[in-house]
Amino acid sequence: MATIGVQEIRPPTLSPTSEPPPLFDGTTRLYMSYTCPFAQRVWITRNHKGLQEKIKLVPLDLQNKPAWYKEKVYPENKVPSLEHNGKVIGESIDLIKYVDTNFEGPSLVPNDPAKKEFGEELIKYVDTFTKDVFGSFKGEPVIQTTASFDYLENALGKFDGPFFLGEFSLVDIVYIPFIERFQFAFSELYKHDITAGRPKFAIWIEELNKNDAYKQTKLADPQEFVAFIKKIFLGQK
Ligand SMILES: N[C@@H](CCC(=O)N[C@@H](CS)C(=O)NCC(=O)O)C(=O)O
């Protein structure tokens, strides 16, 4: 289905009473959740490469996951996972690269070796970045995350163009689901704009908000993420 400018109809979320899909029938399936930032990475990748017809979304209810997912599909019991060519593989960053390499559509890795190298550096940094931000919620988030957000602002100055490697790439996909959530949470909880004083970061978000592959995947209700932060990190109801 071509989805440019039109919201793709999101298939219903599967719960324990839902029948499992017919595993290994030749269909390529992305097991995911509409609220999981890791799954969102692979979903954006699929959309960017125009694979909406080739990779079917199988959304799961993470609060109430069907038992068959762990038993029959992916023993690690996490999303995302991809069913392709008779096997199921996981890990979001590996999956972005797998989909990029094994399917048609515009490449997500630039040819320039300097960009490739910097891309890997930024990808390595993402877990440190997200841990730093999540960890800050129990303390002084705005102050404690200054260096981490500044790191991204500085990284955006390395190549010409609004994206981390100049042109849109897998690095943008790796970060944006988390930035989407953090931007909203900082604004709601602390009335703080994470792009203030970070002009390149502001443009990066603006550019991504124009990108249809990403727009299709944005959280339907970002307040759910704020509720999660309040419950898990702030001990609030
Ligand atoms: N390192 C994994 C992390 C995936 C992950 O932690 N996914 C979460 C949902 S956002 C999950 O499935 N957790 C298990 C659960 O909720 O039961 C990746 O990058 O794919």
The ligand as an ORCA input file, in Angstrom:
! r2SCAN-3c Opt
* xyz 0 1
  N      17.624     -4.528     22.713
  C      16.282     -4.773     22.236
  C      15.297     -4.205     23.235
  C      13.854     -4.567     22.901
  C      12.942     -4.345     24.096
  O      13.401     -4.185     25.238
  N      11.645     -4.352     23.833
  C      10.694     -4.261     24.926
  C       9.482     -3.437     24.568
  S       9.852     -1.752     24.238
  C      10.180     -5.646     25.247
  O       9.763     -6.383     24.374
  N      10.209     -5.990     26.543
  C       9.670     -7.223     27.014
  C       8.274     -7.078     27.494
  O       7.730     -5.981     27.493
  O       7.702     -8.096     27.897
  C      16.122     -4.157     20.853
  O      16.855     -3.197     20.543
  O      15.308     -4.651     20.074
*
